[in-house]
Amino acid sequence: MMGPGEVFVALIVVGLPIMFLMLLGHRFFKYREKQLDVEARLAAEKAAQYASRSMELEQRVRVLEQIVTDTGAQTAGQIEALRDFQRLPDGEKTK
C-alpha cells in the first residue's frame, strides 16, 4: 500500500506532464483554428474575384453575341452615326 507522500509524488510525476501536454494541445488547436480561418478567408476572397471576373467575361460575351447576331444594316447604321458624330464641330455635338 502506498502512503500519502508516494501518492503525492505519483500525482506530480504523472499529473504535471499530462497537464503540460493538455496545455500544448490546446494551444496547437487554437493556432490551427486561426490558420484555417485565414485560409478560409483567402479562399472566399479568391472566389469573389473569380466570380467578378466571370461576370465581366459573361458581359463581354453578350456584347459579342449581340454584334454577331445583329443585322449588317443596323451595325452599318451605328458605325455611320458614330462617324457623323465625330465629323461635327465641338459646339454641335448633340449626343
Number of C-alpha atoms within 10 A of each C-alpha: 4 8 7 9 9 11 11 13 11 13 13 12 11 11 13 12 12 13 11 11 12 12 11 12 12 12 12 11 11 12 12 12 12 11 11 12 12 12 12 12 11 12 12 12 12 12 12 12 12 12 12 12 12 12 12 11 12 12 12 12 12 11 12 12 11 11 13 11 9 11 10 11 9 11 13 11 11 12 12 12 12 11 11 11 15 11 11 11 8 9 6 9 11 7 4
